[in-house]
Amino acid sequence: MSLLGTMIKTYRGGRLSGEKLRKLQQKRLEKLVAYARANSPFYRELYAGLGSDITLSDLPAVTKPQIMGDFDRVLTDRAVTMRRIDEFTRDSDNIGRMIDGKYLIFKTSGSTGNPAVVLYDKGCIDVQSAVAALRTFARKEDFDRFMAHGKRTAGVFADHGFYLACGMSRYLQLKMPRKQTKMTVDVNAPEERIVGELNAFQPAMLSGYPSNLALLADMDGLKISPDVVITGGELLTDAIREKLTARFGCYVQTHYSCTEGGELACECSEHHLHINEDWVILEPADNDNRPVGYGERSDKVLITNLSNYIQPFIRYELTDRVILHDEKCPCGRCSRWLEIEGRTDEILSFAGGVEIAPMSFYKILEEVEPIRRFQLVQRSENSLELRLISADPAAAFGEARRELLAFLESKGLRDTEIYLSDKAPEANRVSGKFRHIYKDFS
């Protein structure tokens, strides 16, 4: 099907009632499962005991280790193998290019410990493009201003690697080389360079991880006036939403996506994340893969990407915790919506089994006035590395260390070492995501 045909289908899908959406899901699920059984040795074997008349609950769930552990047999094109993908991705110039002229290759950051390699075929690419074009904007007025200002889009990410944001951006740049309306700003570049590039480009849309954009908002000399800020990849907290709104003077919204499932849900003007139910099935589940009811928090979600035929993800496990809602939304959209429990920082574990939530440290360090930016890295059960930016680093560290030690002693931890790092706070150099507080015992 052409991109135009996919756009028309997506436009119509966005206007279907809940009952019609379920019927469309079932029809597309049956088609995907039949194709997977016919062309993927992995799914043929997995579904060997099933009949032809299947429902979603008949299908066993799959995990990232399963899919990656049997990668070649999961794919429905026998000409593509992990060996060939490894060779292809050694050349960074292939970012945004199709292997065999058929499939885009993406890699996940492995934030849960298991990175993945994901292929998109043309149909999947077209669906993601259609959803982005038709459902990205929560408010029409922001879309109108964005279009009037030339659709200039700047993404603040790690400007390298086969990650979804970078890969799709370069794919579009290569496809339309004369229409340079998109740019990626390297989150790991020096502050002066980031500010200079954004000031020169003057984006109508600013996108990136919430943590990175929150840091961007603190940069001196940044003079941009985007029409909208769209975050993704991490939980957009109320505090960061308010901070970005105040700094950039425009509407701030988010979305819910993953490399394996694509655009799972788009935010509306009520801040509700509406599932793109015409192209994805999302099932909140408990730890035993049993369905979780409306209004209840899940332990995980199972997703089925209804548009990816080269690498089927059918009832694929994500560790996200969500709450699914079926109440009618005032925005008028018919699809169900969800809340996400997101975590961008880690719980730190100390000697004696003491665990401390990251927000406790965040609140302490946020109150140390000389600190402009910070990052706390746990190096062992009794060792913390503090990275900071301050006009007076010695004074800032002295105050921060006193407050942190007093807090830790109140928890019964009296032998913790806290030292000032010679490194500045930095995003992960591979994924581009920034975390204020995390563990690294390497």
Secondary structure in CASP SS format (residue, H / E / C, confidence):
PFRMAT SS
TARGET T0000
AUTHOR 0000-0000-0000
METHOD secondary structure of the structure
MODEL  1
M C 1.00
S C 1.00
L H 1.00
L H 1.00
G H 1.00
T H 1.00
M H 1.00
I H 1.00
K H 1.00
T H 1.00
Y H 1.00
R H 1.00
G H 1.00
G C 1.00
R C 1.00
L C 1.00
S C 1.00
G H 1.00
E H 1.00
K H 1.00
L H 1.00
R H 1.00
K H 1.00
L H 1.00
Q H 1.00
Q H 1.00
K H 1.00
R H 1.00
L H 1.00
E H 1.00
K H 1.00
L H 1.00
V H 1.00
A H 1.00
Y H 1.00
A H 1.00
R H 1.00
A H 1.00
N H 1.00
S C 1.00
P H 1.00
F H 1.00
Y H 1.00
R H 1.00
E H 1.00
L H 1.00
Y C 1.00
A C 1.00
G C 1.00
L C 1.00
G C 1.00
S C 1.00
D C 1.00
I C 1.00
T C 1.00
L H 1.00
S H 1.00
D H 1.00
L C 1.00
P C 1.00
A C 1.00
V E 1.00
T C 1.00
K H 1.00
P H 1.00
Q H 1.00
I H 1.00
M H 1.00
G H 1.00
D C 1.00
F H 1.00
D H 1.00
R H 1.00
V H 1.00
L C 1.00
T C 1.00
D C 1.00
R C 1.00
A C 1.00
V C 1.00
T C 1.00
M H 1.00
R H 1.00
R H 1.00
I H 1.00
D H 1.00
E H 1.00
F H 1.00
T H 1.00
R C 1.00
D C 1.00
S H 1.00
D H 1.00
N H 1.00
I C 1.00
G C 1.00
R C 1.00
M E 1.00
I E 1.00
D C 1.00
G C 1.00
K C 1.00
Y E 1.00
L E 1.00
I E 1.00
F E 1.00
K E 1.00
T C 1.00
S C 1.00
G C 1.00
S C 1.00
T C 1.00
G C 1.00
N C 1.00
P C 1.00
A C 1.00
V E 1.00
V E 1.00
L E 1.00
Y E 1.00
D C 1.00
K H 1.00
G H 1.00
C H 1.00
I H 1.00
D H 1.00
V H 1.00
Q H 1.00
S H 1.00
A H 1.00
V H 1.00
A H 1.00
A H 1.00
L H 1.00
R H 1.00
T C 1.00
F C 1.00
A C 1.00
R C 1.00
K H 1.00
E H 1.00
D H 1.00
F H 1.00
D H 1.00
R H 1.00
F H 1.00
M H 1.00
A H 1.00
H C 1.00
G C 1.00
K C 1.00
R C 1.00
T E 1.00
A E 1.00
G E 1.00
V E 1.00
F E 1.00
A C 1.00
D C 1.00
H C 1.00
G C 1.00
F C 1.00
Y C 1.00
L H 1.00
A H 1.00
C H 1.00
G H 1.00
M H 1.00
S H 1.00
R H 1.00
Y H 1.00
L H 1.00
Q H 1.00
L H 1.00
K H 1.00
M C 1.00
P C 1.00
R C 1.00
K C 1.00
Q C 1.00
T C 1.00
K E 1.00
M E 1.00
T E 1.00
V E 1.00
D E 1.00
V C 1.00
N C 1.00
A C 1.00
P C 1.00
E H 1.00
E H 1.00
R H 1.00
I H 1.00
V H 1.00
G H 1.00
E H 1.00
L H 1.00
N H 1.00
A H 1.00
F H 1.00
Q C 1.00
P C 1.00
A C 1.00
M E 1.00
L E 1.00
S E 1.00
G E 1.00
Y C 1.00
P H 1.00
S H 1.00
N H 1.00
L H 1.00
A H 1.00
L H 1.00
L H 1.00
A C 1.00
D C 1.00
M C 1.00
D C 1.00
G C 1.00
L C 1.00
K C 1.00
I C 1.00
S C 1.00
P C 1.00
D C 1.00
V E 1.00
V E 1.00
I E 1.00
T E 1.00
G C 1.00
G C 1.00
E C 1.00
L C 1.00
L C 1.00
T C 1.00
D H 1.00
A H 1.00
I H 1.00
R H 1.00
E H 1.00
K H 1.00
L H 1.00
T H 1.00
A H 1.00
R H 1.00
F H 1.00
G C 1.00
C C 1.00
Y E 1.00
V E 1.00
Q E 1.00
T E 1.00
H E 1.00
Y E 1.00
S E 1.00
C E 1.00
T C 1.00
E C 1.00
G C 1.00
G E 1.00
E E 1.00
L E 1.00
A E 1.00
C E 1.00
E E 1.00
C C 1.00
S C 1.00
E C 1.00
H C 1.00
H C 1.00
L E 1.00
H E 1.00
I E 1.00
N C 1.00
E C 1.00
D C 1.00
W C 1.00
V E 1.00
I E 1.00
L E 1.00
E E 1.00
P E 1.00
A E 1.00
D C 1.00
N C 1.00
D C 1.00
N C 1.00
R C 1.00
P E 1.00
V C 1.00
G C 1.00
Y C 1.00
G C 1.00
E C 1.00
R E 1.00
S C 1.00
D C 1.00
K E 1.00
V E 1.00
L E 1.00
I E 1.00
T E 1.00
N E 1.00
L C 1.00
S C 1.00
N C 1.00
Y C 1.00
I C 1.00
Q C 1.00
P C 1.00
F C 1.00
I C 1.00
R C 1.00
Y E 1.00
E E 1.00
L E 1.00
T C 1.00
D C 1.00
R E 1.00
V E 1.00
I E 1.00
L E 1.00
H E 1.00
D C 1.00
E C 1.00
K C 1.00
C C 1.00
P C 1.00
C C 1.00
G C 1.00
R C 1.00
C C 1.00
S C 1.00
R C 1.00
W E 1.00
L E 1.00
E E 1.00
I E 1.00
E E 1.00
G C 1.00
R C 1.00
T C 1.00
D C 1.00
E C 1.00
I C 1.00
L E 1.00
S E 1.00
F E 1.00
A H 1.00
G H 1.00
G H 1.00
V E 1.00
E E 1.00
I E 1.00
A C 1.00
P H 1.00
M H 1.00
S H 1.00
F H 1.00
Y H 1.00
K H 1.00
I H 1.00
L H 1.00
E H 1.00
E C 1.00
V C 1.00
E C 1.00
P C 1.00
I E 1.00
R E 1.00
R E 1.00
F E 1.00
Q E 1.00
L E 1.00
V E 1.00
Q E 1.00
R E 1.00
S E 1.00
E C 1.00
N C 1.00
S E 1.00
L E 1.00
E E 1.00
L E 1.00
R E 1.00
L E 1.00
I E 1.00
S E 1.00
A C 1.00
D C 1.00
P H 1.00
A H 1.00
A H 1.00
A H 1.00
F H 1.00
G H 1.00
E H 1.00
A H 1.00
R H 1.00
R H 1.00
E H 1.00
L H 1.00
L H 1.00
A H 1.00
F H 1.00
L H 1.00
E H 1.00
S H 1.00
K C 1.00
G C 1.00
L C 1.00
R C 1.00
D C 1.00
T C 1.00
E E 1.00
I E 1.00
Y E 1.00
L E 1.00
S C 1.00
D C 1.00
K C 1.00
A C 1.00
P C 1.00
E C 1.00
A C 1.00
N C 1.00
R C 1.00
V C 1.00
S C 1.00
G C 1.00
K C 1.00
F C 1.00
R C 1.00
H C 1.00
I E 1.00
Y E 1.00
K E 1.00
D C 1.00
F C 1.00
S C 1.00
END
